[in-house]
Amino acid sequence: YLEEIINYLEAEKSKISVEFLDENKVNLSEKKKTKNNKIKKICFSTGKRGGFGAINPLLRLLKDDKEIELQLICTDMHLYDSFGKTMNEVSKYFEVTKVVDMAQMSDSRMERTRSLGRCITGMAEVLSDLNPDLVLLLGDRGETLATAFASVELGIPIAHIQAGDVSGGLDDIHRHAITKLSHIHFSQTEKQANRVKSLGEQSNRIFNVGSPYIDRIVKKQFTSNKKELKDKYSIDVSKPYLILLQHPDTYDPENSYQQTDRIFKSLSRYEFPVVVVYPCSDQGFQGVVNAIEKNRKPNYHIFYSIDSYDFLGLMNYAKLMIGNSSSGIIEAPYFKLPFVNVGNRQQNREKWINVIDVGFTKSEIDDGLKLGLSKSFRDKLQNLKPIFGKGSANEKIYKTLKDVVLNDAFFHKKVILNEN
């Protein structure tokens, strides 16, 4: 009889009051419990500067929620002086719970691969220690995929932001692999949400929320004080200037120096000040860095990294942006900012009319700059209606993460296959 009673209590314990199960009678007013009677632990892993800045508002919402414990892991670019050691920026806003040092020593394909292997090992140890209920990931980079793999192997569900997007290079492969490993998918547009569904993911796991990258732009939550920007970056933002942000082409990293050098050759015909930002840590980054350093001029203002609030402020006043950063595709339209998109890194992204696609020849880059700087082109942008949402993505993601019930049924997702 005693064995039957124990079995009955085990089966029915979720129906028994907290006061009965817990001698200490947990004070629910201090920290309200979730449906499974515990604080929901959500762990965000970040390896790049732009991704952290974009969901800073979401992390604030999670941190301030009494029912949620926010954990924060920094890895990859955040840890290295050569990329601005942007963990210092993260630490200004949130406490960093753990770091995973990938120890990337060079920009070769092999070294990047080795570093991602170290990322998997490090993430496995850190996630095992933190034991989160859910891992939150953003984007398409290699360290994000490595974190997703470690999470799934440990039995931890994943929520993925920017699901279903397409760009170019290895990012596409990474992103769709992360989608297949993830359990909740946050897409930026209806087309991207449909793409996730076409990959066999269940409709009730897919949410078209818009892009968190543009939320702060819509709400004017960026540095707008012209004197503050001038004091920090020695740029008089009341006068014309350009922004250059070029990353390596991950399908062709060996040519990153030549590709970047051609951009500088085209820029040399102009006297505008140029804000130049170092690239990300993808294979081939050293070629971009070498081209930047070789082409140093008094009117080039070169930075390892720029605070995300300040970078949006600089975009707000710039005359034109050039390179292959996704910020020229997603954020720039909301500033009516022309973007000369060089090469293939962003070739497949959904774009708006502010984007001028060019190849790597000097004549193509010359033509792109000439068009982007023309008054007629800029005039066309004034009635622009961008496609990446209305500035509420972070709030929508927060609500979904807050309400989702995390259990075995949630982790054991189904794959919908169209076998016709």
WODA-V27724 format. One record per pair of residues at least 6 apart in sequence whose C-alpha atoms are under 7 Angstrom apart, sorted by the first residue. I is the first residue (numbers start at 1). J is the second residue. D is the distance in Angstrom with one decimal. If there is no record, write none. Layout:
i=I j=J d=D
i=I j=J d=D
//
This chain:
i=18 j=25 d=6.8
i=19 j=25 d=4.7
i=31 j=66 d=5.4
i=31 j=67 d=6.0
i=32 j=66 d=6.6
i=32 j=67 d=5.6
i=33 j=39 d=5.6
i=33 j=67 d=6.0
i=34 j=40 d=6.8
i=34 j=67 d=6.7
i=39 j=67 d=5.3
i=39 j=68 d=5.5
i=39 j=69 d=6.5
i=40 j=67 d=6.3
i=40 j=68 d=4.8
i=40 j=69 d=6.1
i=40 j=133 d=6.2
i=41 j=68 d=5.8
i=41 j=69 d=4.7
i=41 j=70 d=6.1
i=41 j=132 d=4.9
i=41 j=133 d=5.1
i=41 j=134 d=6.7
i=42 j=69 d=6.2
i=42 j=70 d=5.2
i=42 j=71 d=6.1
i=42 j=132 d=5.8
i=42 j=133 d=6.0
i=42 j=134 d=5.0
i=42 j=135 d=5.9
i=42 j=136 d=6.9
i=43 j=70 d=5.9
i=43 j=71 d=4.4
i=43 j=72 d=5.7
i=43 j=132 d=6.0
i=43 j=134 d=6.3
i=43 j=135 d=4.8
i=43 j=136 d=5.9
i=44 j=71 d=6.2
i=44 j=72 d=5.1
i=44 j=73 d=6.3
i=44 j=135 d=5.9
i=44 j=136 d=4.7
i=44 j=137 d=6.2
i=45 j=72 d=6.0
i=45 j=73 d=4.6
i=45 j=74 d=6.1
i=45 j=136 d=6.7
i=45 j=137 d=6.2
i=46 j=52 d=6.4
i=46 j=73 d=6.3
i=46 j=74 d=5.2
i=46 j=75 d=6.3
i=47 j=74 d=5.9
i=47 j=75 d=4.7
i=47 j=76 d=4.9
i=47 j=77 d=5.6
i=47 j=78 d=5.9
i=47 j=143 d=6.7
i=48 j=77 d=5.6
i=48 j=78 d=6.1
i=49 j=78 d=6.8
i=49 j=86 d=6.4
i=50 j=308 d=6.7
i=51 j=138 d=6.6
i=53 j=308 d=5.4
i=54 j=212 d=5.6
i=54 j=213 d=4.5
i=55 j=212 d=6.1
i=55 j=394 d=6.7
i=57 j=394 d=6.4
i=58 j=394 d=4.9
i=58 j=395 d=6.7
i=58 j=398 d=6.2
i=61 j=398 d=6.9
i=62 j=68 d=6.3
i=62 j=70 d=6.2
i=62 j=398 d=6.9
i=63 j=69 d=6.7
i=63 j=70 d=5.5
i=71 j=97 d=5.8
i=72 j=96 d=5.3
i=72 j=97 d=5.1
i=72 j=98 d=6.6
i=73 j=96 d=6.2
i=73 j=97 d=5.9
i=73 j=98 d=4.8
i=73 j=99 d=5.4
i=74 j=87 d=6.8
i=74 j=96 d=7.0
i=74 j=98 d=6.6
i=74 j=99 d=4.8
i=74 j=100 d=6.4
i=75 j=99 d=5.7
i=75 j=100 d=4.9
i=75 j=101 d=5.8
i=75 j=102 d=7.0
i=76 j=101 d=6.6
i=76 j=102 d=6.0
i=77 j=83 d=5.8
i=77 j=85 d=6.9
i=77 j=281 d=6.3
i=78 j=85 d=5.1
i=78 j=86 d=4.5
i=78 j=87 d=4.7
i=79 j=85 d=5.0
i=79 j=86 d=6.8
i=79 j=87 d=6.0
i=82 j=304 d=6.7
i=83 j=278 d=6.9
i=83 j=304 d=5.3
i=83 j=305 d=6.4
i=84 j=304 d=4.8
i=84 j=305 d=5.1
i=89 j=307 d=6.9
i=100 j=119 d=6.7
i=100 j=122 d=5.6
i=100 j=123 d=6.6
i=102 j=115 d=4.9
i=102 j=116 d=6.7
i=102 j=118 d=5.4
i=102 j=119 d=5.2
i=103 j=115 d=6.1
i=104 j=111 d=6.4
i=104 j=112 d=6.5
i=104 j=115 d=5.2
i=105 j=111 d=6.8
i=107 j=282 d=6.9
i=107 j=283 d=4.6
i=107 j=284 d=5.2
i=107 j=285 d=5.8
i=107 j=286 d=6.0
i=108 j=283 d=5.4
i=108 j=284 d=6.4
i=109 j=283 d=5.5
i=112 j=283 d=6.2
i=116 j=142 d=6.8
i=116 j=143 d=6.1
i=116 j=146 d=6.3
i=119 j=143 d=6.6
i=119 j=146 d=6.3
i=120 j=146 d=5.2
i=120 j=147 d=6.1
i=120 j=150 d=5.7
i=123 j=147 d=6.1
i=123 j=150 d=6.3
i=124 j=150 d=5.4
i=133 j=156 d=6.4
i=134 j=156 d=5.9
i=134 j=157 d=5.1
i=134 j=158 d=5.7
i=135 j=156 d=6.9
i=135 j=157 d=6.3
i=135 j=158 d=4.8
i=135 j=159 d=6.3
i=136 j=158 d=5.9
i=136 j=159 d=4.9
i=136 j=160 d=6.2
i=137 j=144 d=6.6
i=137 j=159 d=6.2
i=137 j=160 d=4.9
i=137 j=161 d=6.2
i=138 j=160 d=5.7
i=138 j=161 d=4.6
i=138 j=162 d=6.4
i=139 j=161 d=6.2
i=139 j=162 d=5.5
i=139 j=175 d=6.6
i=140 j=171 d=5.1
i=140 j=172 d=7.0
i=140 j=174 d=5.4
i=140 j=175 d=4.4
i=141 j=171 d=5.9
i=141 j=174 d=6.3
i=142 j=174 d=6.4
i=145 j=174 d=6.1
i=145 j=178 d=5.6
i=148 j=178 d=6.4
i=148 j=181 d=6.6
i=151 j=157 d=6.9
i=152 j=181 d=6.8
i=157 j=182 d=6.7
i=157 j=183 d=6.0
i=157 j=411 d=5.7
i=158 j=182 d=4.8
i=158 j=183 d=5.3
i=158 j=184 d=6.5
i=159 j=182 d=6.0
i=159 j=183 d=5.9
i=159 j=184 d=4.5
i=159 j=185 d=6.1
i=160 j=179 d=7.0
i=160 j=182 d=6.3
i=160 j=184 d=6.2
i=160 j=185 d=5.2
i=160 j=186 d=6.0
i=161 j=185 d=6.3
i=161 j=186 d=4.7
i=161 j=187 d=6.4
i=162 j=186 d=5.9
i=162 j=187 d=5.0
i=162 j=188 d=6.0
i=163 j=175 d=7.0
i=163 j=179 d=6.2
i=163 j=185 d=5.6
i=163 j=186 d=5.7
i=163 j=187 d=4.9
i=163 j=192 d=6.9
i=163 j=196 d=6.7
i=164 j=176 d=6.9
i=164 j=187 d=6.3
i=164 j=192 d=4.4
i=164 j=193 d=6.0
i=164 j=195 d=5.4
i=164 j=196 d=5.0
i=165 j=192 d=5.4
i=166 j=172 d=5.7
i=166 j=348 d=5.7
i=166 j=349 d=5.2
i=167 j=345 d=6.4
i=167 j=346 d=4.5
i=167 j=347 d=5.9
i=167 j=348 d=4.6
i=167 j=349 d=4.5
i=168 j=344 d=6.0
i=168 j=345 d=4.6
i=168 j=346 d=5.1
i=168 j=347 d=5.7
i=168 j=348 d=5.8
i=169 j=249 d=6.7
i=169 j=250 d=5.4
i=169 j=251 d=5.3
i=169 j=345 d=5.7
i=170 j=250 d=5.9
i=170 j=251 d=6.7
i=183 j=205 d=6.7
i=183 j=411 d=6.8
i=183 j=413 d=6.9
i=184 j=205 d=5.0
i=184 j=206 d=6.2
i=185 j=205 d=6.1
i=185 j=206 d=4.8
i=185 j=207 d=6.1
i=186 j=206 d=6.2
i=186 j=207 d=4.9
i=186 j=208 d=5.9
i=186 j=209 d=6.3
i=187 j=193 d=5.3
i=187 j=207 d=6.0
i=187 j=208 d=4.7
i=187 j=209 d=6.0
i=187 j=210 d=6.5
i=188 j=208 d=5.8
i=188 j=209 d=5.8
i=188 j=210 d=3.9
i=188 j=211 d=4.8
i=188 j=388 d=5.9
i=189 j=208 d=5.9
i=189 j=210 d=5.8
i=189 j=388 d=6.2
i=190 j=208 d=6.1
i=193 j=206 d=6.5
i=193 j=207 d=6.9
i=193 j=208 d=5.9
i=197 j=203 d=6.4
i=200 j=415 d=5.2
i=200 j=416 d=4.4
i=200 j=417 d=5.5
i=201 j=415 d=5.7
i=201 j=416 d=6.1
i=202 j=414 d=7.0
i=202 j=415 d=6.8
i=202 j=416 d=6.5
i=209 j=393 d=5.0
i=209 j=396 d=6.2
i=210 j=388 d=5.2
i=210 j=389 d=4.3
i=210 j=393 d=5.2
i=211 j=388 d=5.4
i=211 j=389 d=6.1
i=211 j=393 d=5.8
i=212 j=393 d=5.0
i=212 j=394 d=5.5
i=213 j=331 d=6.6
i=214 j=331 d=5.8
i=214 j=391 d=5.9
i=215 j=391 d=3.8
i=215 j=392 d=6.0
i=215 j=393 d=6.7
i=216 j=222 d=6.7
i=218 j=390 d=7.0
i=218 j=391 d=5.4
i=222 j=309 d=4.5
i=222 j=310 d=6.4
i=222 j=312 d=6.0
i=222 j=313 d=5.6
i=223 j=309 d=5.5
i=223 j=310 d=5.2
i=223 j=313 d=4.7
i=224 j=313 d=5.4
i=226 j=237 d=6.2
i=229 j=235 d=7.0
i=230 j=236 d=5.3
i=230 j=237 d=6.8
i=237 j=317 d=6.0
i=240 j=272 d=6.5
i=240 j=318 d=6.6
i=240 j=319 d=5.6
i=241 j=272 d=5.2
i=241 j=273 d=4.9
i=241 j=274 d=5.7
i=241 j=318 d=5.6
i=241 j=319 d=5.7
i=242 j=272 d=6.8
i=242 j=273 d=6.4
i=242 j=274 d=4.7
i=242 j=275 d=6.2
i=242 j=318 d=5.7
i=242 j=319 d=5.7
i=242 j=320 d=5.1
i=242 j=321 d=5.7
i=243 j=274 d=5.5
i=243 j=275 d=4.7
i=243 j=276 d=6.1
i=243 j=318 d=7.0
i=243 j=320 d=6.5
i=243 j=321 d=4.7
i=243 j=322 d=6.3
i=244 j=274 d=6.8
i=244 j=275 d=6.1
i=244 j=276 d=4.9
i=244 j=277 d=6.5
i=244 j=321 d=6.0
i=244 j=322 d=5.0
i=244 j=323 d=5.6
i=245 j=276 d=6.2
i=245 j=277 d=5.4
i=245 j=278 d=7.0
i=245 j=279 d=6.8
i=245 j=322 d=6.6
i=245 j=323 d=5.0
i=245 j=324 d=6.6
i=245 j=325 d=6.0
i=246 j=279 d=6.0
i=246 j=323 d=4.4
i=246 j=324 d=5.2
i=246 j=325 d=6.2
i=247 j=279 d=4.8
i=247 j=280 d=6.1
i=247 j=285 d=6.8
i=247 j=288 d=6.9
i=247 j=324 d=6.3
i=247 j=325 d=6.8
i=248 j=256 d=5.3
i=248 j=282 d=6.7
i=248 j=283 d=7.0
i=248 j=284 d=5.3
i=248 j=285 d=5.5
i=248 j=288 d=6.6
i=249 j=256 d=6.6
i=249 j=345 d=5.7
i=250 j=282 d=6.9
i=250 j=283 d=6.3
i=253 j=283 d=6.0
i=253 j=284 d=4.2
i=254 j=284 d=6.1
i=256 j=284 d=5.9
i=256 j=287 d=5.1
i=256 j=288 d=5.6
i=257 j=287 d=4.0
i=257 j=288 d=5.1
i=257 j=290 d=6.7
i=257 j=291 d=5.5
i=259 j=360 d=6.0
i=260 j=288 d=5.8
i=260 j=291 d=6.1
i=261 j=291 d=5.3
i=262 j=362 d=5.8
i=263 j=365 d=6.8
i=264 j=295 d=6.8
i=266 j=362 d=6.3
i=266 j=365 d=6.5
i=266 j=366 d=5.6
i=272 j=299 d=7.0
i=273 j=299 d=4.6
i=273 j=300 d=5.8
i=274 j=299 d=6.3
i=274 j=300 d=4.9
i=274 j=301 d=6.0
i=275 j=300 d=6.1
i=275 j=301 d=4.9
i=275 j=302 d=6.1
i=276 j=300 d=6.6
i=276 j=301 d=5.8
i=276 j=302 d=4.6
i=276 j=303 d=6.2
i=277 j=302 d=5.9
i=277 j=303 d=5.0
i=277 j=304 d=5.8
i=277 j=305 d=6.0
i=278 j=289 d=6.6
i=278 j=303 d=6.3
i=278 j=304 d=4.9
i=278 j=305 d=6.5
i=279 j=285 d=6.2
i=279 j=288 d=6.9
i=316 j=335 d=5.6
i=319 j=337 d=6.8
i=320 j=337 d=6.0
i=320 j=338 d=5.1
i=320 j=339 d=6.1
i=320 j=372 d=6.7
i=320 j=373 d=6.8
i=321 j=328 d=6.8
i=321 j=338 d=6.2
i=321 j=339 d=4.8
i=321 j=340 d=6.3
i=322 j=339 d=5.5
i=322 j=340 d=4.6
i=322 j=341 d=6.1
i=323 j=340 d=6.5
i=323 j=341 d=5.5
i=323 j=342 d=5.4
i=324 j=341 d=5.3
i=324 j=342 d=5.5
i=324 j=345 d=6.2
i=324 j=346 d=6.4
i=326 j=346 d=6.8
i=328 j=339 d=5.5
i=329 j=351 d=6.0
i=329 j=355 d=6.8
i=330 j=388 d=7.0
i=333 j=352 d=7.0
i=333 j=354 d=6.0
i=333 j=386 d=6.1
i=334 j=386 d=6.5
i=336 j=381 d=5.5
i=336 j=382 d=6.3
i=337 j=354 d=6.5
i=338 j=354 d=4.8
i=338 j=355 d=6.2
i=338 j=372 d=5.5
i=338 j=378 d=6.9
i=339 j=354 d=6.0
i=339 j=355 d=4.9
i=339 j=356 d=6.1
i=340 j=355 d=6.1
i=340 j=356 d=4.8
i=340 j=357 d=6.1
i=340 j=358 d=7.0
i=340 j=368 d=5.9
i=340 j=369 d=6.7
i=340 j=372 d=6.9
i=341 j=355 d=6.5
i=341 j=356 d=5.8
i=341 j=357 d=4.8
i=341 j=358 d=6.1
i=342 j=357 d=6.3
i=342 j=358 d=5.1
i=342 j=359 d=5.7
i=342 j=360 d=6.4
i=343 j=358 d=6.3
i=343 j=359 d=4.9
i=343 j=360 d=5.8
i=352 j=386 d=6.7
i=354 j=381 d=6.5
i=356 j=368 d=6.3
i=358 j=364 d=5.6
i=358 j=365 d=6.1
i=358 j=368 d=6.5
i=359 j=365 d=7.0
i=371 j=377 d=6.6
//
